[in-house]
Amino acid sequence: MAKFQSLKEAVAENIRDGDTVAFEGFTHLIPHAAAHEVIRQGIKDLTLIRMTPDIIYDQMIGMGLAKKVVFSYAGNPGVGLLRRMRDAIENNWPRAIETEEHSHAAMANAYEAGAAGLPCAIFRGYRGAGLKEVNPNIKSILCPFTGEELAAVPAHRPDVAVIHAQKASRRGDVLIEGIVGVQKEVVLASRRSVVTVEEIVEDFDDLHPNLCILPHWTVTSIVEVPGGAHPSYTHGYYDRDNAAYLEWDRISADRDLFMAWMRENVLDAGPEVFAHRVKGL
């Protein structure tokens, strides 16, 4: 049952050292504020799952919180490399990390399998692909009915899902508009969940019921964090801050500059900074 908390409380109660955590949001609704609170609390040895690791995982990796990343694409969207992730892989700075790479289709199917309580996902994919040679978790099986060769990967069953959304009702139902991605599946696949939202409203009586993506009994914690997806966008609230993504390429290229930026903008700042940033766009 959904519990309304501060961001500090929600992260402290739900995310622990050594957990497997999935921060999801595709193009928009990327939970930056929640990731920054994890960094402030110094929660470490995390296995991070995400379809498209971008700058939030670059920041968490650069701060030494990740021991493994399970992903299907890694990059600063529209800009280029994740320089902190690359530094960790190539130079073990600030620590070595493991990587497990999949396709988008595999990741989405793995979340859906986890949401359904299944041990693995079975789908058409990876034919002729080289990922099978470097990822032992990609298997091939034969359909018992047709004899067709299919791909299989383990289901994603994170300890914690972290997402951002537009609204939550006072009852704890969560509304998502625009690109939904795997927001629903990751919460249903996880043991616990933290959902940050732009605003909490009384109810959704004036909206189409299909917009309620997650009913209150599927969510562990809800936190109101206006601007909590910045610099990504939240459909209907604010646009993507393209300049911030471009600036991150410069900041993340230098270890000292990266650490200075993290101290000023994350370690010494709270979630309220996100609302101020959005207002300043």
C-alpha positions in Angstrom: 0.0 0.0 0.0 1.4 3.4 -1.0 3.0 5.4 1.8 3.6 9.1 1.4 7.1 10.2 2.5 9.9 12.6 2.1 12.5 11.7 -0.5 15.1 11.1 2.2 12.7 8.8 4.1 11.6 6.9 1.0 15.2 6.2 -0.1 16.4 5.3 3.4 13.6 2.8 4.0 13.6 1.1 0.6 17.1 1.1 -0.9 20.0 -0.7 0.9 23.6 -1.5 0.3 23.9 -4.4 -2.2 20.4 -4.0 -3.6 19.5 -4.5 -7.3 17.7 -1.2 -8.2 16.1 -0.2 -11.5 15.7 3.5 -12.2 13.4 3.6 -15.3 11.9 6.3 -17.5 12.2 6.4 -21.2 13.0 9.8 -22.8 11.0 11.6 -20.2 10.2 10.9 -16.5 13.8 9.9 -15.7 14.0 9.9 -11.8 17.0 12.2 -11.4 15.9 13.6 -8.0 15.6 10.1 -6.5 19.0 9.1 -7.9 20.6 12.1 -6.4 19.2 11.2 -3.0 20.7 7.7 -3.3 24.1 9.4 -4.0 23.7 11.8 -1.0 23.0 8.8 1.3 26.0 6.9 -0.1 24.1 3.6 -0.7 26.7 1.4 -2.3 27.4 -1.9 -4.1 24.3 -1.5 -6.2 23.4 -3.6 -9.2 21.8 -1.0 -11.5 19.3 -2.0 -14.2 18.1 0.4 -16.8 17.2 0.1 -20.5 19.0 3.3 -21.4 21.6 4.3 -18.8 22.2 8.0 -19.2 23.6 10.7 -17.0 22.0 9.5 -13.7 23.9 6.3 -14.0 27.0 8.1 -15.1 26.7 10.1 -11.9 26.1 7.1 -9.7 28.9 5.1 -11.3 31.2 8.1 -11.0 30.5 8.3 -7.3 31.4 4.7 -6.8 28.0 3.3 -5.9 27.6 0.7 -8.6 29.2 -2.7 -8.7 27.3 -3.9 -11.8 25.1 -2.4 -14.6 22.6 -4.4 -16.6 21.5 -2.4 -19.7 20.7 -2.2 -23.4 22.2 1.2 -24.4 24.5 3.5 -22.6 25.1 7.1 -23.6 24.4 10.8 -23.0 21.3 11.1 -25.2 22.0 13.1 -28.4 25.5 14.0 -27.2 27.8 10.9 -27.0 29.6 8.9 -24.4 29.0 8.3 -20.7 32.4 9.3 -19.7 32.2 8.2 -16.0 30.9 4.8 -17.0 33.7 4.4 -19.5 36.3 5.5 -17.0 35.0 2.8 -14.6 35.1 0.1 -17.3 38.5 1.0 -18.8 40.4 2.3 -15.7 38.5 1.0 -12.7 37.9 4.6 -11.5 36.6 5.1 -8.9 36.0 1.3 -8.8 35.7 -1.6 -11.3 32.2 -2.4 -12.5 30.6 -5.4 -14.1 28.4 -5.0 -17.2 25.7 -7.1 -18.7 24.5 -5.9 -22.1 21.2 -6.8 -23.7 18.9 -5.5 -26.5 16.0 -3.2 -25.8 13.6 -6.0 -26.6 15.3 -8.3 -24.1 15.2 -5.7 -21.3 11.5 -5.0 -21.9 10.6 -8.7 -22.1 12.7 -9.4 -18.9 10.7 -6.7 -17.0 7.4 -8.1 -18.2 8.5 -11.6 -17.2 9.4 -10.3 -13.8 6.1 -8.6 -13.4 4.3 -11.9 -14.3 6.4 -13.8 -11.8 8.1 -15.9 -14.4 11.7 -17.0 -14.2 12.7 -16.0 -17.7 11.6 -14.1 -20.8 11.2 -15.9 -24.1 11.0 -14.0 -27.3 12.3 -13.7 -30.9 15.6 -12.0 -30.9 19.4 -12.2 -31.0 19.5 -14.2 -34.2 22.9 -13.4 -35.8 23.7 -11.0 -32.9 27.1 -11.0 -31.3 25.9 -10.2 -27.8 25.4 -13.9 -27.1 29.2 -14.3 -27.3 29.8 -11.9 -24.4 26.7 -12.4 -22.3 26.2 -15.9 -20.9 22.7 -14.9 -19.7 21.4 -15.0 -23.3 20.3 -18.5 -24.1 18.6 -20.2 -27.0 15.7 -22.6 -26.6 13.4 -24.6 -28.9 9.7 -24.0 -28.8 8.1 -27.3 -27.7 5.2 -26.7 -30.1 6.8 -25.4 -33.3 10.5 -26.3 -33.0 11.4 -22.6 -33.6 14.6 -21.4 -32.0 13.9 -18.6 -29.6 15.9 -16.4 -27.2 15.6 -16.6 -23.5 17.0 -14.3 -20.8 16.5 -14.2 -17.0 13.5 -12.2 -15.7 14.3 -8.9 -14.1 13.2 -9.0 -10.4 14.8 -5.9 -8.8 14.8 -5.3 -5.1 13.6 -1.8 -5.8 12.0 0.1 -8.7 12.4 3.9 -8.9 10.3 5.9 -11.3 9.0 9.4 -11.8 5.4 10.3 -12.8 3.1 13.2 -13.3 0.5 12.7 -10.5 -0.4 10.6 -7.6 -3.8 10.8 -5.9 -4.3 11.0 -2.2 -5.2 7.3 -2.2 -1.8 6.5 -3.8 -2.8 5.7 -7.3 -0.2 6.9 -9.9 -0.9 8.5 -13.2 1.5 8.6 -16.2 0.9 10.4 -19.5 3.0 10.5 -22.6 5.6 7.7 -23.2 5.0 5.0 -20.6 8.0 2.9 -21.4 8.4 0.1 -18.9 7.3 2.1 -15.9 4.4 -0.2 -15.0 6.3 -3.4 -15.5 9.4 -2.4 -13.5 7.2 -1.6 -10.4 5.2 -4.8 -10.7 8.5 -6.8 -11.1 10.1 -5.3 -8.0 9.8 -6.1 -4.3 9.6 -2.4 -3.3 9.1 0.8 -5.2 9.7 4.5 -4.9 7.6 6.8 -7.1 8.4 10.5 -7.3 5.7 12.7 -8.8 5.3 16.3 -9.9 2.2 16.7 -7.7 -0.3 15.0 -5.4 -3.9 15.6 -6.2 -7.1 14.7 -4.5 -8.3 12.2 -7.1 -8.4 11.4 -10.9 -12.2 11.8 -11.2 -11.9 14.2 -14.2 -9.4 12.0 -16.1 -9.7 8.9 -18.2 -9.3 5.8 -15.9 -6.7 4.2 -18.2 -4.2 7.0 -17.2 -3.9 5.4 -13.8 -1.0 3.2 -14.6 -0.3 1.9 -11.1 -3.0 1.5 -8.5 -2.1 2.2 -4.9 -1.6 -1.4 -3.8 1.3 -1.8 -6.2 3.4 1.1 -4.9 5.5 1.2 -1.7 6.4 4.9 -1.4 5.2 8.1 -3.1 7.1 11.4 -2.9 6.1 14.8 -4.3 9.2 16.2 -6.0 8.3 19.0 -8.5 10.9 19.0 -11.3 12.1 15.6 -10.2 12.9 14.4 -13.7 15.1 17.4 -14.7 17.1 17.6 -17.0 14.9 15.1 -18.7 11.3 16.3 -19.3 7.9 15.5 -17.9 5.2 15.5 -20.5 2.7 18.3 -19.7 5.0 20.0 -17.1 8.4 21.1 -18.6 10.6 20.5 -21.5 13.9 18.7 -21.8 16.9 20.8 -20.7 19.1 20.1 -23.7 21.8 22.5 -22.5 22.3 20.4 -19.4 23.0 17.3 -21.4 25.5 19.2 -23.5 27.2 20.6 -20.4 27.4 17.2 -18.8 29.7 16.0 -21.6 32.2 18.7 -20.6 31.8 18.2 -16.8 32.0 14.4 -16.9 35.2 14.4 -19.1 37.4 15.5 -16.1 37.4 13.7 -12.8 38.1 16.8 -10.7 35.5 18.8 -12.5 33.0 16.0 -12.1 33.6 15.7 -8.3 33.3 19.5 -7.9 30.0 19.5 -9.8 28.7 16.6 -7.7 29.6 18.3 -4.5 27.9 21.6 -5.5 24.8 20.2 -7.2 24.1 16.9 -5.5 25.9 16.3 -2.2 25.3 19.8 -0.9 21.9 20.3 -2.5 18.4 18.9 -1.7 15.5 17.8 -3.8 14.0 21.3 -3.8 16.8 22.3 -6.2 14.9 20.5 -9.0 11.9 22.8 -8.8 14.2 25.8 -8.9 16.0 24.5 -12.0 12.8 23.8 -13.9 11.5 27.3 -13.1 14.7 28.7 -14.5 14.4 27.0 -17.8 
